[in-house]
Amino acid sequence: QLQASGGGSVQPGGSLRLSCEVSGLSLRYYAIAWYRQGPGKEREGVSCITSGGRKNYADSVKGRSTISRDNAKNTMYLQMNSLNPEDTAVYYCNAASNGMDYWGRGTQVTVSS
């Protein structure tokens, strides 16, 4: 089970740190990712850490977001800075390995003045 948290309402330019606590599986064996789905938009990938440890970011968040993981805490994170209204979305965490795919329920991020 994946439980995302840390969303909220922030003003443009603000920051948020999303967390995703994982239970029932050992996160260290999984590739992890954050996705988001904005109003009227399709779900899109935001950032991921591959099974090989490589970090990737969507162009829209590159340079202002950091994905990380704490295997000891079985938790993944997404630090987002310089937020803008286009970042408004429900953010979902994902863990995948060997064809197994797990999703969290999502946490709402709203950026507005």
N, C-alpha and C positions, 0 to 999 in steps of 0.2 A: 504494500500500500504506500502511495506517495501522497503527502499532504503539503501543499504549497501554502505559504503565508508571506506576510510582509507587504502586501499591496496596500493601496490607499489613495487618497487624493492629495496631490501636490501641485504647487505652482510651477510654471515653466522655469527651467533652470535648476529645479530641485533634484534631489537624489532619493533613491529607494534601494533597499537591499532585500531582495526576495530570497526566501529560504524554502527548501523542500526536504522535509524529514521523511526518511524512507524506513519502512518496517517490512519484515517478512522476506527480505532478500539482502544480500551483502553487496552494497553499492560498489565496492572496489572492483567487482567483476563485470561491471556494466559500463557501456558508453552512456553518457548523460547529455541531456539537451534541454533547452528552454525554447518553447514556442509561444506564440501569441496570436490572438484573433481579435482584431479591432472591429468596431461597429460596421456591419455591412461588408466585411472583408473576409477572405479566406484565412485559415490558419497558416502561419508562416514560421519558419525557423528563425530564431533569434541568435542562438549561440549553442555550441556543443563542445564536449570533450570526447574525442574519439577513443576507441579501445587502445589505441597506441599513445594516448596522452596529448594528442594535438588539439589545440584550441582553435575553433573557428567562430567567426562572427559575421552576421549579416552586415552588409554595407551600411545599412541604416543606423546601426548601433556601434559600429567599429570606432574605436578610439574613446568611447565614453561608457563602455560596459565591460565588466570583467566577470567571467564565469569561473567558479571554483568548486572544490569538493573537499569534504573532510570525511575521509573513510572511517576514521575512528568514531565519529559521531553519526555516520551513515546519513549525511546531510549534504545537499548541494546548494549552491548559492548563485545569485545573479546580482551583482552590484551595478546599478544604473545611475549615471550622472547626467547632468545637463539635459534633463528630461524636457520634452516638448510635446505639444498636443497630439502629434502623430504617434506618440508612444502609448496613447490611451488604448487599452486592450485588456482582455483577460489573458493572463500569463499561465502557461501550463509547464510542468516539469515532466520529463520523460526519461526512462531508463530502458536500455535495450541491450540484449545479448543473445546470440545464437537463436535468432528468430523469435525470442520472447520480448514483448513490448509492453511496458507499463506506463500508465499515465496518472498524473495527479488531477484533482478536480479543478484546479485553477484559482488564481487570485486576481482580483480586479485592480488595475492601475488606471487612475484617471488624472490627467494632467490638464489643468485649466487655471485661468486667472480669475 
